[in-house]
Amino acid sequence: MRKKDPNKREELLPMCFECFCKNGIEGTSTQKLAKACKMSSGNIFHYFRSKDEIIIDSTAYCMAKVEEEFMQNAPKNYEDVKRFLREVPYRTAEKHGEKYRFMYQVYTSPKYRVYGNEFFKGVRERYTEYAKSLEPKLGIPWQTLQSLIYIFVRASVHYALFEDEEYLLAQTRLIEEILPAIVQKYSAAK
């Protein structure tokens, strides 16, 4: 048996994920995956043990990349918050809506739910670290920032899934309205 090239495997993950996003779990055959990866059906299993492994690994890998992009666009200071609240949900829906829909199909399935729990544990940890990094910049306790981040992320993902603008605007309006009061509260406490 040939030695597996980990770089090639990583290169295949986004191709497999895109194929799943377009066709769903049931609609994605080994042949479709192989075609998306420009290889034979048998060759794809040189890099993966099973279709389940492809589903699990490609979903985690690609959604982590989506999250990285989200975090790169995240505001670094108070002045940038309004831009972020107004731009990011729409860009996320346009660019990643299909990915979020597939991710939820995978992670809400009883078969893969444990992997969803594992993935979202990592998400919580990363958002907590982000909130902690903002605390000294904004003067707001990270626990409060974490709550605001969760509200916004939930609204953005909901919009990406369903394009429900009413839900999105209600959440972002709430954040815009309460953030100045939170900033004032903690700046007055100094």
C-alpha positions as CSV (number, residue, x, y, z in Angstrom):
1,M,0.0,0.0,0.0
2,R,1.3,3.5,-0.9
3,K,2.0,6.0,1.8
4,K,-0.8,8.6,2.2
5,D,0.1,12.1,1.4
6,P,-1.4,14.3,4.2
7,N,-1.2,17.4,2.0
8,K,-3.2,15.7,-0.8
9,R,-5.8,14.6,1.8
10,E,-6.2,18.2,3.0
11,E,-6.5,19.3,-0.6
12,L,-9.4,16.9,-1.2
13,L,-11.4,18.0,1.9
14,P,-12.8,21.2,0.3
15,M,-13.6,19.4,-2.9
16,C,-15.5,16.7,-1.1
17,F,-17.3,19.2,1.1
18,E,-18.4,21.3,-1.9
19,C,-19.7,18.1,-3.5
20,F,-21.7,17.2,-0.4
21,C,-23.1,20.8,-0.1
22,K,-24.4,20.6,-3.7
23,N,-25.9,17.1,-3.4
24,G,-26.6,16.4,0.3
25,I,-25.5,13.3,2.2
26,E,-27.8,10.8,0.4
27,G,-27.3,12.4,-3.0
28,T,-23.5,12.2,-2.9
29,S,-22.2,8.9,-4.2
30,T,-18.6,7.7,-4.1
31,Q,-18.5,8.3,-7.9
32,K,-19.6,12.0,-7.4
33,L,-16.9,12.5,-4.7
34,A,-14.3,10.9,-6.9
35,K,-15.3,13.0,-9.9
36,A,-15.2,16.2,-7.8
37,C,-11.7,15.2,-6.7
38,K,-10.7,14.3,-10.3
39,M,-9.8,10.7,-9.4
40,S,-11.2,7.2,-9.5
41,S,-13.7,6.0,-7.0
42,G,-11.2,3.5,-5.6
43,N,-8.5,6.1,-5.3
44,I,-10.5,8.3,-3.0
45,F,-10.4,5.6,-0.4
46,H,-6.6,5.7,-0.5
47,Y,-7.0,9.0,1.6
48,F,-10.2,8.2,3.5
49,R,-11.4,5.0,5.2
50,S,-15.1,5.6,4.5
51,K,-17.7,8.0,3.2
52,D,-18.5,8.8,6.9
53,E,-14.9,9.8,7.5
54,I,-15.1,12.1,4.4
55,I,-18.3,13.7,5.7
56,I,-17.0,14.2,9.2
57,D,-13.5,15.4,8.3
58,S,-14.5,17.6,5.4
59,T,-17.3,19.3,7.4
60,A,-15.0,20.1,10.3
61,Y,-12.2,21.2,8.1
62,C,-14.2,23.5,5.9
63,M,-16.4,25.0,8.6
64,A,-13.3,25.8,10.6
65,K,-12.1,27.7,7.5
66,V,-15.4,29.6,7.3
67,E,-15.0,30.4,11.0
68,E,-11.4,31.6,10.4
69,E,-12.7,34.0,7.7
70,F,-15.4,35.2,10.0
71,M,-12.9,35.9,12.7
72,Q,-10.5,37.7,10.3
73,N,-13.3,40.1,9.5
74,A,-14.4,40.5,13.2
75,P,-14.1,44.0,14.6
76,K,-10.9,44.9,16.5
77,N,-12.3,47.9,18.2
78,Y,-15.6,49.6,19.1
79,E,-15.6,51.9,16.0
80,D,-15.7,48.9,13.7
81,V,-18.6,47.2,15.3
82,K,-21.3,48.8,13.2
83,R,-19.6,47.9,9.9
84,F,-19.3,44.3,11.1
85,L,-22.9,44.1,12.2
86,R,-24.2,45.4,8.9
87,E,-21.8,43.7,6.4
88,V,-20.9,40.3,7.7
89,P,-24.3,38.5,7.9
90,Y,-25.0,39.3,4.2
91,R,-21.5,38.3,3.0
92,T,-21.7,35.1,5.1
93,A,-25.1,34.1,3.7
94,E,-24.0,34.8,0.1
95,K,-20.7,33.1,0.4
96,H,-21.4,30.3,2.9
97,G,-25.1,29.7,3.2
98,E,-24.9,26.4,1.3
99,K,-22.1,25.3,3.6
100,Y,-24.0,26.1,6.8
101,R,-27.1,24.2,5.5
102,F,-25.0,21.2,4.9
103,M,-23.2,21.5,8.2
104,Y,-26.5,21.5,10.1
105,Q,-27.7,18.5,8.1
106,V,-24.6,16.7,9.2
107,Y,-24.3,17.8,12.8
108,T,-28.0,17.4,13.6
109,S,-28.0,13.8,12.3
110,P,-28.0,11.3,15.2
111,K,-25.2,9.5,13.3
112,Y,-22.9,12.5,13.4
113,R,-24.1,14.5,16.4
114,V,-21.2,13.6,18.6
115,Y,-18.9,15.2,16.0
116,G,-21.1,18.3,16.0
117,N,-20.7,18.5,19.8
118,E,-17.0,18.3,19.4
119,F,-16.8,20.9,16.7
120,F,-19.0,23.4,18.6
121,K,-17.0,22.9,21.7
122,G,-14.0,24.2,19.7
123,V,-16.1,27.1,18.4
124,R,-17.1,28.1,22.0
125,E,-13.4,28.0,23.0
126,R,-12.3,30.1,20.1
127,Y,-15.1,32.7,20.6
128,T,-14.2,32.8,24.3
129,E,-10.6,33.6,23.4
130,Y,-11.8,36.3,21.0
131,A,-13.9,37.8,23.7
132,K,-11.0,37.8,26.1
133,S,-8.8,39.5,23.5
134,L,-11.4,42.3,23.1
135,E,-11.8,42.9,26.9
136,P,-8.7,45.1,27.3
137,K,-9.5,47.0,24.0
138,L,-13.1,47.7,24.8
139,G,-13.0,47.7,28.6
140,I,-16.0,45.3,28.7
141,P,-15.7,42.0,30.6
142,W,-15.2,39.1,28.3
143,Q,-18.3,37.3,29.6
144,T,-20.5,40.2,28.4
145,L,-18.7,40.3,25.1
146,Q,-19.1,36.6,24.7
147,S,-22.8,36.9,25.1
148,L,-23.0,39.6,22.4
149,I,-20.8,37.5,20.1
150,Y,-23.1,34.5,20.5
151,I,-26.2,36.6,19.8
152,F,-24.6,38.0,16.6
153,V,-23.2,34.6,15.4
154,R,-26.6,33.0,15.9
155,A,-28.3,35.7,14.0
156,S,-25.7,35.5,11.2
157,V,-26.0,31.8,10.9
158,H,-29.8,31.9,11.0
159,Y,-29.7,34.4,8.2
160,A,-27.3,32.3,6.2
161,L,-29.6,29.3,6.7
162,F,-33.0,30.9,6.0
163,E,-32.4,34.4,4.8
164,D,-34.7,35.6,7.5
165,E,-33.8,39.3,7.6
166,E,-36.4,40.2,10.2
167,Y,-34.7,37.9,12.7
168,L,-31.3,39.2,11.7
169,L,-32.2,42.9,12.0
170,A,-33.9,42.4,15.4
171,Q,-30.7,40.8,16.8
172,T,-28.3,43.3,15.3
173,R,-30.5,46.3,16.3
174,L,-30.5,44.9,19.9
175,I,-26.7,44.7,19.9
176,E,-26.4,48.3,18.4
177,E,-28.8,49.6,21.0
178,I,-27.3,48.0,24.1
179,L,-23.6,48.2,23.3
180,P,-23.3,52.0,24.0
181,A,-25.0,51.4,27.4
182,I,-22.6,48.6,28.2
183,V,-19.6,50.7,27.1
184,Q,-20.8,53.5,29.3
185,K,-21.4,51.3,32.3
186,Y,-17.9,49.9,32.3
187,S,-16.2,53.2,31.4
188,A,-18.0,54.8,34.3
189,A,-16.8,52.0,36.6
190,K,-13.2,52.9,36.0
